[in-house]
Amino acid sequence: MSISITVFVIVILACVVVGVAAGFAGGFVYRKKVAESAIGSAKLEATRIVNDAVSKAESAKKEKILEAKDEIHKQRSELEREIRERRSEVQRQERRLNQKEETLDKKAENLEKKDEILQTKIQNAEKKEEEIESLKRSHLEMLERISGYTKEQAKDYLLKALEEDLTHEKAVKIMDFEQKTKDESETLAREIIATAIQRCAADHSAEATVSVVALPNDEMKGRIIGREGRNIRTLETITGVDLIIDDTPEAITVSCFDPVRREVARRTLEKLIADGRVHPARIEELYEKASKEVEHTIKQTGERAAVDAGVNGVHPELIRQLGKLKYRTSYGQNVLNHSLEVSYIAGLMAAELGADVKLAKRAGLLHDIGKALDHEMEGSHIELGVEYAKKYKENDQVVHAIHAHHGDVEAKTIVACLVQAADAISAARPGARRENLQNYIKRLEKLEEISNSFEGVEKSFAIQAGREIRIMVKPEAVTDDQMVLVARDIAKKIEDELEYPGQIKVNVVRESRAIDFAK
């Protein structure tokens, strides 16, 4: 009985063990299948993700390649356009050089021909000179035999006699000629010029090459300079001026040779100070506003000047250049005010002479138009003014007056003469132009030095701010007749060696004194 129980227990245990083993094996197989199924799903998902990434990468790659191709095409087009422009410019330069070379060749040929002609003339002249010398020697020998004088003795005798006669004759002729000229022209000229000047009343302002901008406090200087100087660098780069920030309290100096740029910079600074926001972006924004304001002011000023002068039909570009003259000065004289004054004076003188008043005013107003361009373009203000006037179809007489107002070419019309005279009057009148003190003193010293260099001059004094030189001569060395010649010679030397506005009066004084003593 006990044995059968034991066997039964063993069988049961064996069954249990077999069941557990079978369950464990089944669970293992099930988990393995589940795991393999999960791994397969993960692999499929990973494959899908990789494929999507590859697809997106290919799309991005194609887009970038297209963008790069577009950029290359754009750059290539720009380069081709630039190359075409440069090639065109080179061709233009080559044509100009070829034309100049042809002109120079022609001039060289002409010079060679002239040189040959000149050489022939020189040879003929030398032959004739030899013949003349031979005749002269024979005549001199004959004269010496007849007169009993040697050549030197006869020369001294004749020169001494001629000198006395000629000195008197020259003095009389000069005085007669000067008196006749004065009687005919001085009265009329004085009346015309005096009338024109008296009727012309224009205000004048002197402008410098710097402008001073006031600050509300010294703290603003630091804000304008900015961190590591970025604000002031931006200001100077955009406006093209130099900003001078020194120990001067509550002030900044704006320095620039171009008055228009200086005015734009000054207005930009004032707007920045009023706004209070100082940074590069704001600087650029306010600079644009200031530039537009100045451009508008230039246009309005040019139009107002044309209206004030009574000149109509001027091309808008010439009006604009005329307005820019408001910001230009010459020897301290405002060029626009000077142009208006020349226009007024030329018109008044034209009215007195019965000439074309409107044409004279127009030429006077535009005579210095080149001064609005000479700091931007190469060439003198006369050349630029003539070029611009021709470009915008100005009257030929106006163009000629612009060309002739400084004597570069001969004045061939009455309008050109009037503009030339009016320009000299406006520039030379007292107070019109500033003059450097050192240059002024040097001019006075040079005046006295020139006068003292003549024989017979005892003393000389430059008076009336250099507009008159008073010369005392030695009465025993200079006669009354010789005084006229001395004055003329001194005036001629002053004209040749000095530059000065207006005219200088040369006043020669000869004084004889008789002194005796009562004992």
LUMDOVO-873623 format. One line per field, with one value per residue (C-alpha): residue number from 1; x, y, z. Coordinates in steps of 0.5 Angstrom, whole numbers, plus 500, padded with zeros to 3 digits. Layout:
<recs>
pos <- (NUM, ...)
px <- (X, ...)
py <- (Y, ...)
pz <- (Z, ...)
</recs>
This chain:
<recs>
pos <- (1, 2, 3, 4, 5, 6, 7, 8, 9, 10, 11, 12, 13, 14, 15, 16, 17, 18, 19, 20, 21, 22, 23, 24, 25, 26, 27, 28, 29, 30, 31, 32, 33, 34, 35, 36, 37, 38, 39, 40, 41, 42, 43, 44, 45, 46, 47, 48, 49, 50, 51, 52, 53, 54, 55, 56, 57, 58, 59, 60, 61, 62, 63, 64, 65, 66, 67, 68, 69, 70, 71, 72, 73, 74, 75, 76, 77, 78, 79, 80, 81, 82, 83, 84, 85, 86, 87, 88, 89, 90, 91, 92, 93, 94, 95, 96, 97, 98, 99, 100, 101, 102, 103, 104, 105, 106, 107, 108, 109, 110, 111, 112, 113, 114, 115, 116, 117, 118, 119, 120, 121, 122, 123, 124, 125, 126, 127, 128, 129, 130, 131, 132, 133, 134, 135, 136, 137, 138, 139, 140, 141, 142, 143, 144, 145, 146, 147, 148, 149, 150, 151, 152, 153, 154, 155, 156, 157, 158, 159, 160, 161, 162, 163, 164, 165, 166, 167, 168, 169, 170, 171, 172, 173, 174, 175, 176, 177, 178, 179, 180, 181, 182, 183, 184, 185, 186, 187, 188, 189, 190, 191, 192, 193, 194, 195, 196, 197, 198, 199, 200, 201, 202, 203, 204, 205, 206, 207, 208, 209, 210, 211, 212, 213, 214, 215, 216, 217, 218, 219, 220, 221, 222, 223, 224, 225, 226, 227, 228, 229, 230, 231, 232, 233, 234, 235, 236, 237, 238, 239, 240, 241, 242, 243, 244, 245, 246, 247, 248, 249, 250, 251, 252, 253, 254, 255, 256, 257, 258, 259, 260, 261, 262, 263, 264, 265, 266, 267, 268, 269, 270, 271, 272, 273, 274, 275, 276, 277, 278, 279, 280, 281, 282, 283, 284, 285, 286, 287, 288, 289, 290, 291, 292, 293, 294, 295, 296, 297, 298, 299, 300, 301, 302, 303, 304, 305, 306, 307, 308, 309, 310, 311, 312, 313, 314, 315, 316, 317, 318, 319, 320, 321, 322, 323, 324, 325, 326, 327, 328, 329, 330, 331, 332, 333, 334, 335, 336, 337, 338, 339, 340, 341, 342, 343, 344, 345, 346, 347, 348, 349, 350, 351, 352, 353, 354, 355, 356, 357, 358, 359, 360, 361, 362, 363, 364, 365, 366, 367, 368, 369, 370, 371, 372, 373, 374, 375, 376, 377, 378, 379, 380, 381, 382, 383, 384, 385, 386, 387, 388, 389, 390, 391, 392, 393, 394, 395, 396, 397, 398, 399, 400, 401, 402, 403, 404, 405, 406, 407, 408, 409, 410, 411, 412, 413, 414, 415, 416, 417, 418, 419, 420, 421, 422, 423, 424, 425, 426, 427, 428, 429, 430, 431, 432, 433, 434, 435, 436, 437, 438, 439, 440, 441, 442, 443, 444, 445, 446, 447, 448, 449, 450, 451, 452, 453, 454, 455, 456, 457, 458, 459, 460, 461, 462, 463, 464, 465, 466, 467, 468, 469, 470, 471, 472, 473, 474, 475, 476, 477, 478, 479, 480, 481, 482, 483, 484, 485, 486, 487, 488, 489, 490, 491, 492, 493, 494, 495, 496, 497, 498, 499, 500, 501, 502, 503, 504, 505, 506, 507, 508, 509, 510, 511, 512, 513, 514, 515, 516, 517, 518, 519)
px <- (500, 505, 509, 503, 503, 510, 509, 503, 507, 513, 508, 505, 511, 514, 508, 508, 516, 514, 508, 513, 518, 513, 510, 517, 518, 512, 513, 520, 517, 512, 516, 521, 516, 513, 520, 522, 515, 517, 524, 521, 516, 522, 526, 521, 520, 527, 527, 522, 525, 532, 528, 524, 531, 534, 528, 528, 536, 535, 530, 534, 540, 536, 534, 541, 543, 538, 539, 547, 546, 541, 546, 552, 547, 546, 553, 555, 550, 553, 560, 558, 555, 561, 565, 561, 561, 569, 570, 566, 569, 576, 574, 571, 578, 582, 578, 579, 587, 587, 583, 588, 594, 592, 591, 598, 601, 597, 600, 607, 607, 604, 610, 615, 613, 613, 620, 622, 619, 622, 629, 628, 626, 632, 637, 634, 634, 641, 643, 640, 643, 650, 648, 645, 651, 656, 652, 652, 660, 661, 656, 659, 666, 663, 660, 666, 670, 665, 663, 670, 667, 668, 662, 662, 663, 657, 653, 654, 652, 646, 643, 644, 641, 635, 634, 632, 628, 624, 623, 619, 616, 614, 611, 607, 604, 602, 599, 595, 593, 591, 587, 584, 582, 579, 575, 572, 571, 572, 565, 561, 564, 563, 556, 554, 558, 556, 549, 549, 553, 548, 542, 544, 544, 545, 546, 553, 555, 561, 562, 567, 569, 567, 560, 559, 553, 551, 549, 544, 550, 557, 554, 551, 558, 559, 553, 555, 561, 558, 561, 568, 567, 561, 556, 562, 565, 558, 556, 563, 563, 555, 556, 563, 565, 570, 567, 572, 570, 575, 574, 570, 564, 557, 559, 561, 565, 563, 569, 569, 571, 564, 559, 553, 556, 557, 550, 547, 552, 550, 542, 543, 547, 541, 536, 540, 541, 533, 531, 536, 536, 543, 545, 547, 540, 537, 543, 542, 535, 536, 541, 536, 531, 537, 539, 532, 531, 538, 536, 529, 533, 538, 532, 528, 534, 536, 528, 528, 535, 532, 526, 530, 534, 528, 531, 526, 527, 533, 534, 532, 539, 542, 537, 539, 547, 545, 542, 548, 552, 548, 553, 559, 564, 570, 575, 569, 564, 558, 558, 550, 550, 556, 552, 546, 550, 553, 546, 544, 550, 550, 543, 543, 549, 546, 540, 544, 548, 541, 543, 539, 538, 535, 541, 546, 542, 542, 549, 551, 547, 550, 557, 560, 555, 562, 563, 558, 562, 569, 570, 566, 569, 576, 577, 576, 570, 570, 571, 565, 561, 561, 561, 554, 551, 552, 550, 543, 542, 544, 544, 551, 552, 551, 556, 561, 560, 561, 568, 570, 569, 576, 579, 581, 578, 577, 570, 567, 560, 557, 554, 561, 564, 558, 559, 566, 566, 560, 564, 570, 566, 562, 569, 573, 568, 571, 569, 566, 572, 576, 584, 589, 592, 599, 598, 595, 601, 606, 602, 603, 610, 611, 608, 613, 619, 617, 616, 623, 627, 626, 632, 630, 625, 626, 620, 614, 608, 602, 596, 588, 589, 593, 589, 594, 601, 604, 611, 616, 621, 628, 627, 634, 634, 627, 624, 617, 617, 620, 615, 610, 614, 616, 609, 607, 613, 612, 604, 607, 611, 606, 601, 606, 608, 602, 595, 590, 583, 580, 586, 592, 593, 600, 601, 608, 610, 616, 617, 622, 624, 628, 630, 634, 635, 634, 640)
py <- (500, 505, 503, 504, 511, 513, 511, 515, 521, 520, 519, 526, 529, 527, 530, 536, 537, 535, 540, 545, 544, 544, 550, 554, 551, 554, 560, 561, 559, 564, 570, 569, 569, 576, 579, 577, 580, 586, 586, 585, 591, 596, 594, 596, 602, 604, 602, 607, 613, 612, 612, 618, 621, 619, 622, 629, 629, 628, 634, 639, 637, 638, 645, 647, 645, 649, 655, 655, 654, 660, 664, 662, 664, 671, 672, 670, 675, 681, 679, 679, 685, 688, 686, 688, 695, 695, 693, 699, 704, 701, 702, 709, 710, 707, 711, 718, 716, 714, 721, 725, 721, 723, 730, 730, 727, 733, 738, 735, 735, 742, 744, 741, 745, 751, 750, 749, 755, 759, 756, 759, 766, 766, 764, 770, 774, 773, 774, 781, 782, 781, 786, 791, 791, 792, 798, 800, 800, 804, 809, 810, 810, 816, 820, 819, 822, 828, 830, 829, 825, 818, 813, 813, 821, 822, 817, 820, 827, 825, 821, 827, 831, 826, 824, 831, 833, 826, 826, 833, 830, 823, 827, 832, 826, 822, 827, 830, 822, 821, 827, 826, 819, 821, 827, 822, 816, 817, 822, 817, 811, 814, 815, 809, 805, 809, 809, 801, 800, 805, 802, 795, 793, 786, 783, 779, 773, 770, 762, 758, 751, 748, 748, 748, 744, 746, 740, 740, 737, 734, 727, 728, 727, 720, 718, 721, 717, 711, 704, 704, 709, 706, 712, 717, 712, 711, 719, 720, 715, 716, 724, 724, 730, 730, 731, 734, 733, 737, 740, 745, 745, 743, 743, 739, 742, 739, 740, 739, 742, 741, 746, 741, 735, 739, 742, 735, 733, 739, 737, 730, 731, 736, 731, 726, 731, 732, 725, 722, 716, 715, 708, 707, 705, 711, 715, 713, 714, 721, 722, 721, 726, 731, 730, 730, 737, 740, 738, 741, 747, 748, 747, 753, 757, 757, 758, 764, 767, 766, 770, 775, 777, 777, 771, 766, 760, 757, 749, 746, 743, 750, 752, 746, 748, 755, 753, 750, 756, 758, 754, 756, 762, 765, 769, 769, 772, 768, 766, 766, 773, 775, 772, 776, 782, 781, 780, 787, 791, 788, 790, 797, 798, 795, 800, 806, 804, 802, 794, 788, 788, 781, 778, 782, 780, 772, 772, 776, 771, 765, 767, 763, 757, 753, 754, 749, 744, 745, 741, 735, 735, 736, 743, 751, 754, 757, 751, 747, 753, 754, 746, 746, 752, 749, 742, 745, 750, 757, 763, 763, 770, 768, 762, 767, 772, 766, 764, 771, 774, 773, 775, 767, 770, 776, 779, 780, 783, 788, 783, 780, 787, 788, 782, 782, 790, 788, 782, 786, 791, 786, 783, 789, 793, 794, 789, 784, 779, 777, 777, 773, 778, 776, 776, 783, 786, 782, 786, 793, 791, 789, 796, 800, 795, 796, 804, 804, 800, 806, 811, 818, 815, 818, 815, 811, 810, 805, 808, 807, 799, 798, 802, 808, 808, 815, 816, 822, 823, 827, 834, 834, 827, 827, 833, 835, 832, 825, 825, 823, 817, 815, 814, 810, 806, 804, 803, 798, 794, 794, 791, 786, 783, 784, 781, 785, 787, 793, 798, 802, 809, 811, 818, 821, 828, 832, 838, 843, 847, 854, 855, 861, 864, 871, 873)
pz <- (500, 502, 496, 491, 495, 493, 486, 485, 489, 484, 478, 480, 481, 474, 471, 475, 473, 465, 465, 468, 463, 457, 460, 460, 453, 451, 454, 451, 444, 445, 447, 442, 437, 440, 440, 433, 431, 435, 432, 425, 426, 428, 422, 418, 421, 421, 414, 412, 416, 413, 406, 408, 410, 404, 400, 404, 403, 395, 395, 399, 395, 388, 391, 393, 387, 383, 388, 386, 379, 379, 383, 378, 372, 376, 377, 370, 367, 372, 370, 363, 363, 367, 362, 356, 359, 361, 354, 351, 355, 353, 346, 347, 350, 344, 340, 343, 344, 336, 335, 339, 336, 329, 332, 334, 328, 324, 329, 328, 321, 321, 326, 321, 315, 319, 322, 315, 313, 319, 317, 310, 313, 318, 313, 308, 314, 316, 309, 309, 316, 313, 308, 312, 317, 311, 309, 316, 317, 310, 312, 319, 316, 312, 317, 322, 316, 315, 322, 325, 331, 333, 333, 341, 341, 336, 340, 346, 343, 340, 346, 350, 346, 344, 351, 354, 348, 348, 356, 355, 349, 352, 358, 354, 350, 356, 359, 353, 351, 359, 359, 353, 355, 361, 358, 354, 358, 365, 366, 363, 366, 373, 372, 370, 375, 381, 379, 378, 385, 388, 386, 388, 395, 397, 403, 404, 408, 409, 410, 413, 412, 418, 422, 429, 432, 439, 444, 450, 455, 454, 456, 448, 446, 449, 445, 439, 439, 441, 444, 441, 436, 432, 432, 430, 425, 421, 421, 418, 413, 411, 411, 408, 413, 419, 426, 431, 438, 443, 449, 447, 452, 449, 441, 436, 430, 423, 418, 410, 404, 401, 404, 401, 405, 411, 411, 410, 416, 420, 419, 421, 427, 429, 428, 432, 438, 438, 437, 442, 439, 437, 433, 426, 423, 426, 423, 416, 417, 419, 414, 408, 411, 411, 404, 401, 405, 403, 396, 396, 399, 394, 388, 392, 393, 385, 383, 388, 385, 378, 380, 384, 378, 373, 369, 366, 362, 365, 365, 372, 372, 372, 377, 381, 380, 382, 388, 390, 390, 396, 400, 396, 398, 394, 399, 404, 399, 398, 391, 390, 393, 388, 382, 384, 385, 378, 375, 378, 376, 369, 368, 371, 366, 360, 362, 362, 355, 352, 351, 352, 360, 360, 357, 361, 367, 365, 363, 370, 374, 371, 370, 376, 375, 374, 382, 383, 380, 380, 387, 384, 377, 373, 370, 372, 374, 367, 363, 367, 367, 359, 358, 362, 359, 352, 355, 357, 351, 354, 349, 345, 348, 355, 354, 351, 357, 362, 358, 358, 365, 367, 361, 358, 352, 349, 350, 343, 345, 350, 354, 356, 357, 362, 366, 366, 369, 374, 376, 378, 381, 386, 387, 388, 393, 400, 404, 399, 400, 406, 405, 409, 414, 412, 404, 406, 409, 404, 399, 402, 403, 396, 394, 397, 395, 388, 389, 392, 387, 382, 382, 385, 389, 396, 400, 399, 403, 402, 404, 404, 405, 399, 394, 393, 394, 395, 393, 395, 389, 390, 386, 384, 381, 378, 374, 373, 366, 369, 374, 369, 366, 373, 375, 369, 370, 377, 375, 370, 374, 380, 374, 372, 379, 384, 384, 387, 387, 383, 382, 385, 385, 384, 387, 385, 389, 388, 392, 392, 398, 399, 406, 409, 415, 418, 422)
</recs>
